[in-house]
Amino acid sequence: MKDLNWIRGAALVRWCLIGVVGLITIEELRSSVWLLAMGAAVISNILFVASESIEFRFKFIASARNSVAYLDALAIMATLLVPSVASHNLWLLSIPLIIADSLVHHNLRRIFSLSGWTAAVCLAFNMLANHTWVSLAMSLGAVVVAGAFAAGLSKAQRREVNLSRRDQRLHAVQRVGLAFAESQDLRATMELTIKAAVVETGASCGYIMLGADESRGPLVTEVAYSPHGEFDFPQELDFGFGLSGYVAKMGQPVSVTDKNEDQSGFDGITEGVTAAISVPLLTRGSSTPGRSAEEQVLGVMTLLSTHKGDSFTADDMELLRTFAALVAVAVSNARSDERQHSTFVRTMQSLATALEARDEYTRGHSQRVCEVSLLIAERLGFGPEALEELRVGTVLHDIGKIGVPDAILNKRGRLTDDEFEIMKTHPVIGYEICKPLALSEGVLMIIRNHHEKLDGSGYPDGLKGGELPLSLRIVCVADAFDAMSSRRPYRGVMDRHTVMSEFSRGAGIQFDPVVVESLRDLLNSARMQELYAHYWTEEEAEAA
């Protein structure tokens, strides 16, 4: 990108010089030498612009591009040797040439080099043309003044560009930091971060890789971005392998410029990578008494460039380290929240298990409901996230029974109407217990509404039809199936034929018919046989 900008800027300067020379010397239109010179200038500039598509494939093209201003200065001063145009003082065009070149390159060394070259050529051609010492002094003085002015202008412009770039990068950091503070979607925020890093540094592409929590397992690419579309980024790397793996292993940032065009160390990418920069995502681990917290590497952020002659600067490194720090904090917090959430869920699961253990008739009920629900959901094509939500919801679905008196839970015989009304409060009690745990809406709905029915006759909210999502319909069927397939204080085990007859009568009324059919298909599966081996006798199995 940087190369492309200066090529276009230099080409624009040359077009302006060609236009000015053409206008000043238009009276020489009939001269074949004039026509030849102007034609050569136009063709050379066209070739100069067209050469940008070659992408510096040949080194002599790069040298020619860098030397074009020197050749232009030589051509301008050469007019001093042509009597017919010397009177036009075309050598004055060297002044805007020097100034324009300084605005394109912003390089003080180049400005002094070009000014010195122009002064030397001016001196030589003035002496060859036998011009007066006054004329020579004027031309040399003008070139020196132009060089000094160009140096000051370039320095001021470079300062302004640097301030503008820093301000732009500060806004980028603020934007990313605000996104991490406000968003709950870690992946989307990491995508925003890597995109900002690529754009602000002018890189060709970039990616963020994370390691497994609290282990040195392989690094896995979580997000990747390239302004040019898709690119072949590494899906997985071992610690110590490639640039990213090395940075993850050492815990130190690395910036590499490949001058030998050997991309073997750039994470296995072989698509013309010329420069790379990679920084670790570092966080502080938990401290112990007498021992300070150690830094942990969560992953790496890596940027690559395919621009010939490009390299990442110290400012690029500082920006990337800032972004990496933001990502590391967000990843660490997300993992901490996930661990805390898992701890809460396991605690509630243990509580639910302990609650069921008080009654031999309901012991293992939640776990069986969970297993049956997952079998049905897998058959219906649920994804990993939906299955996990279903697993948590079913294990906790009866946690509200902790608020129901033991006398009702363990009563041997059917409940009275008043007792049943108290029993019907357990879904809401469970919902209120689990609501502060930041569980998903789907999990909370399973806990609250697992006794709903399609026709609206269920409780506590009387949901019906489309108000029941598929996951809830599955739990309603699995919960009823386990209740009928296991012993209760007031009855024995119902055989599978009777159970499925009940579901057939209720399909489309109380239960989802698709879920019921999925359950029917699973009845003879090995896992179902294992779950209910304690209840299903051989005679019941044959009868089914």
N, C-alpha and C positions, 0 to 999 in steps of 0.2 A: 504493500500500500504506500509506503513512504517513497519507494523508487518510482512508482507510477506518478505520484504527485510532482516530483521534481522534474520528471521527463516532460510532463505536459506543460509545466511552468517554463522550462527552458525552451520548448518548442514555440510557445507563445511569444517569448522574447525575440526569438529568431525571426518569426513572421513579421513582427513589428519592425525590426531592423531592415529586413528585406524590403518591406513596404516603404520605409523612409528613404532608403537608398534609391529605390525605383523612382520615387517622386522627385527627388533632388536631381537625379541624372536623367530625367525623362527626355531631355534634349538629345541624349546620345542614342535614342531609340533606333536610329538607322545603322548604328555601328554593330558589326557582327560580333565584336569582342564584348560589347555591352550585353547583347542578347545571349551570348554564350555564358557570360558570368552570371547574369540574373537567372537563366535557366538552370545552371548548375546549382545555384543557391536554393532555388525552389525544390529541385529534385532531391538535394541532400537533406532538406528539412522534412520532406515527405518520408524519405527512408528513415530518418531519425525517429519520427513518430511511429512508423510502422514497426520498427525494431522492438518496440515494447512487448509485442506478442511473442517474441522469441524467448522471453523470460531469462535473459542472461545466459542462454545455453552455451554461448561462446564467449570466452573471457575478453577477446579483443573488442567485442561489441561494447562491453562494459567500459573498457578503457577509452574507446572512441566517444562514448557518451560523456564521460567525465572530462574529456579534452576538447569538446566542441567549442566551449567559450574561448579557449586559447586560440583555436583555429579562426574563430570569428574575429578576435582582436588582431590576429595576423593579417587577415584579409582586409580589415578596415584600414590598418596602417599602411598596407601596400598601396592604397590609393594615392599616397604621397609621391609615389614613383611615376604616376600616370599624369602627365601635364594637363591633359584635357579635363580631368576631374579634380585635380589637386586644389584648384581654386575654390572648390565647393566646401573645403574644410571638412571632409567626411570623417577625418580622424576624431572629430568631436563625438561621433557616435560611440566611441569607446567608453565615454563617460556613462551614458545610460546602460551600456552593456555591463559594466562593472557593478553599478548599483542594482540592476535587475538580477544579476547572478547572485548577489549577496542576499536578496530577498527570497531567492529560490532555495539556496543551500544553507543559509544561516551558519556558515563555517568561517571563523576569522582567519584560520590558516589558509584557506582557499582564497579568501578575499585578498590577503597580502600577496599570495602567490600570483594571482591573476593580475593584480595591480603592478607588481614588479615585472612580470612578463610583458605587459602592455607598455610599460615605461621603457623597457629594454628595446623592444621592437620599434617604438617611436623614436628613440635615440638613433638606432641603426639606420632606419629609413630616412630620417631627417638628414643625417650625415651623407647618406648615399645620394640624396636629392640636392645636396649643397644648399640647404635652406639656411637662413641667417640664424645666429645664436639667439636673437630675440624670439624668433619663431620657435626655435627648439625649446627655449626656456618656458615659453607660454604653454606649449603642448605638454611638456613634462610636468609643469606645475599643475595643469588641469588634471592630468592623470593621477598625480599624487593626492590632490585635494579630493578627487572623486573616490579614491581608495579609502582615505580617511573618513569621508562622509559615509561611505558604504559600510565601513567597519562599525561606526557609531550607530547607524540605522539598524544594522543587523543585530547588534548587541541589544538595542532597545526592543526590537521586534522579538528576539529570542526570549527576552525577559517577559514580555507580554504573553507570548505563546506558552511559556512555562507556567505563568500565573493562571492563565486560562485553563491549561491542562490540569493543574492542581485543583482548581476550583471545580472543574468537571468531575475529576476523580473523587473529590470530597463529596459531591452530590451523589455520585454512584455508591459510595460507601454508606452514606446516610440512607439512601433508598433501600439498599440491601439490609441494613440494620433494622430499619423500620419494618421491612417485610418479615424478618425473623421475629420481631417483637409482636406483630399483629397476627401473623398467619399460623394456623395449626397444621398446615400441610408442609411437612419438611421437604418432601421431594420437589414440590413446586418452587419452594424458596431456594433450594439448591440449584435448580434449573435457572432461576433468575440470577443467582450469584455467578455461575460459570459463564453465563451469557455476558454479564457485565464485565467480567474479567477478560474475556476474549475481545470484546469491543474496545475496552479502554486501553489494552496493551497492543492492539493491532495483530493479535495472534491469528493463526489460521483455524485453530480448533482447540478444544479443551475438554477435560473430563474430571469428575470427582470419583475416587474409589474409596470404599470403606472396607475395613476388616471386620471380622466377626467380633462380637462384644466379648471383651476380656479374654481374647485368645489371639494367637498369631497365625490364624488360618489364612487362606488366600484373600487377596484384595479383590473386591468385586465392583465393577463400574456401576454406580447408581444413576448418574446423569452425565450426559455428554452434549456438546453443542459445537456447531460450525456454521458460520454465516453463509457458507457455500452449499449447505445441505448435508446429506449423510456422508460419513467418512468411516473408515475402518479402524475404530478404536478398540483397545483390548477389552475383552469381556471379563477376564480374570487373570490375575498375576499372583505368583507366590512371593512372599517376603524375600527380599534380596534379589529378585529377578527383574532385569530391566531398570530403567531410570526410576520409575515410580516405586518399584519394589525395594530398590536401594535406599531411596529417601525414607520409606516407611521403616526400613530396618535400622537406619542410622539416626533417624529423627532430626535430620538437618536438611535445610533447603539446598537445592542445587540448580545452577543455571549453566547450560552447556551450549556452545556454538560449534556446529559440525563443519569445520573447514575442509575436511577430507571427504565429505559426502559419504560417510559410512554410517548408516542408520541402524546398525545392529543393536545399539544400546538404547534406542528410543522406544522401549516397551514393545519391541517386535514390529513396529510400524515401518514400512519400507516405501512410503509414497513421497519421497523427496523432502523429508524433514531436514531442515538446516539449523534449527535452534529449538531448544526446549528449556522449560523452567518448571520445577516441581517443588512444592512445599508440603511439609507434613501437617496434618490436622492434630494438634496437640491439646491435651487437657490434663488437668491435675487429678491424680487418683486420690482415694481417701487416705487420710493421714492416720497414723497410729501413735500412741503415747511414746515419746522419745524418738520418733522418726518422722521426718517431714514427708509430705506427699510427693510422690514421684510422677514425672510426666509420662503420660500414656499416649501412644500413637493410635488414633482412631482411623486414619486413612491418609490419603494424599490428594492434593489438587494439582493437576498438571496441564500446562499449556504448550502447544507446539506451533512452530512457524514453518511454512514451506517457501517463504520469500528468500530468494538468493541474496546472500550478503546481510541478511537481517540478524539481529541479536536482541536479547532482552536486557533492559537497563536496570540500574540499581533502583530507580523509581518503580519499575515494573515489579521487581522483587518485593519492595515494600508494600505495594498495593496488594499483591497476591497474598502476602503474609497477613495483611489485615483481613482480607476476605476469608482466608483459611481460619483465622481466629474466630470469626463470626460463625462459620460453619461448624467448627469444632465445639463451640459452646452449645449451639443448637442441637447437634447430634448427641452430645453428652447429656443435655437436659432431656431430650426425647427418650434416650435409653434409660435414664434414671426414672422418668415418669412411667416408662413401660415396666421396669422392674418393680416399682412401687405398686403399679396397677396389678401386676401379676401376683404380688404378695397379698394384696387385698383380696383378689379373687380366690387365691388358694386358701386364705384364711376363711373366707365365706364358704368355700367348698368343704373345708374340714368341719365347719360348724354345721353345715347341712347334713354331712355324713354322720356326725355325732348325734344330730337331732333324729335322724332316721334310725340310728342304732338303738334308740330307746324302745322301739317297737319292732318286734320280730316280723310283723306283717308288712311293714314298709321298708325294712332294711334292704338297701341296694336299689330302691325304686328309682331315684334320680339318675343313678348311673346307667340303669337299663334303659330308661327313657332317652338318655343322651345317646346311647349306642344305637338304639332303634331309629332315632331321629337322623343321626348321621348316615346310617345305611340307606334310608329313604332319600335323603338329600343328595348323597353321592349318586344314587341311581337317577335322580332328576337333574343332574349336571351342575350342582352348586360348586362355586369356586372356593379357593382356600379361605378367603376372608369371611365369606358367608358361612362356611362350615365352622370356623372358629367362633363366630357370633352365636351360632346355633349350639355349639358345645357349651359355652359359658352359660347361656340362657337356660338350657335344660338342666345342667348340674345345680343351678341356683333356683330353679323354678318353684320349689316348695319351701324355700328358706323362711317364708312368712309363717309357717306352722309353729315357729318358735313362740309366736304370740297366741297360740291356741292352747287352752288348758289341757293337761295330760289326761284328765278324766274324759274329755271328748275324743282326743286322739286315740286313746287306748281302750275305748268303750267296746265291749264284746256284745255286739248286737247293733241294730240299726239306730241311727241318730234320730232324735225327735226334731220337729220343725225348728224349734228354737236353737237346738244344738247345731243343726245344719246351717242355720243363719250365721252362727259364730264361726263355723268351719269355713264358710264362704268368704270370710274376711281375710283369709291367709294370703291371697294374691296381692291385695292392696298393702297388707303389712309388709310382705316381702319387697314390694315395689318401693315403699318408703324407706326400708332398711338399705336397699342397694342404690337408691337414687343419688346419695352424696358421693358414691364411689366413682363417679365420672364414667359409668358404663355407657355403652352405645344405646341409642334409642331402640334398636332392634332387640338387644338383650333385655332391656327394661320392659319392653312390650311382651316378651315371652314370659317374664316373671309375673306380670300383672294380668295378662289375658290368656293364659294357657287353658282356661276353662270356658272359653267362648265357643259358640257354635255358628254354623253358616246361616241358620234361620233367625239368629238374634236371640235365641232362648238361653244363651250362656250368661256367665257373670264374670267380672263385676260391671262391665260397661255395656253389655248387650250389643256387642259388635255383630255385624252381619254382612254376608256377601263380600263385596270388594274391599270392605274395611279390614279384612283379615289378610295380611300378606302370606305368601306361600310358606315362609318359614314358620309362621304361627300355626298355619293349618297342619303342617307336619307334626309339630309338637302336640297339638290337640289330639291327633290320631294316635301318636306314640304313647301319650300319657294315658289315654283311655284303654289302649291295647294292653299296657302293662298292668293297669288296675284290674282288668278283666282276666288277665292270664296268670295272676298270682293270688295267693290266699288273702282273705280278709277276715276280720273277726266274725263277721256275720255270714260268711259263705266259704266254700272251698274253691279250688281252682276250676275255672271254666275251660273246657277243652277247646282246641283251636277251631273246630268246626262251628261250635256255638258262638265263639268270639267273632269269627268272620261273618256269620249269619247276622249278628247284631250290626256289624259295620255295613253289610249289604243293605239292610233296612234303613240305616241312617245316612248312606251315601247320597250326596246332593241335598240333604236336609240339614243334618248336623255336621257331617264330615265331608271333606273334599273328595270327590269320587276318584280323581287321578291319584291322590295320595293313598287312598284305600287300595287301589289296584297295585300300586307299587309295593305296598306292604304285603299284599297277597302273594306277589311274585317272590318275595324274600322269605316267606315262611319256612321253606325247606332248605334255606341256605345254612352252611356250616356254622356261621356266626350266630344265627338265631337259635340253632339247636344248642349251641354252647351256652348262650345267655339264659335259656329257659329249661335247661336239662334238669334243674332241681324241681321244676314244677310239672313238666310234661312227662308223663309215664309212657312206656312203650305202647300200651293200649290206646292212649290218647293220640300218639303219633300215627298209629295205623288208622285210627278212626278219621284223622284229618286227611 
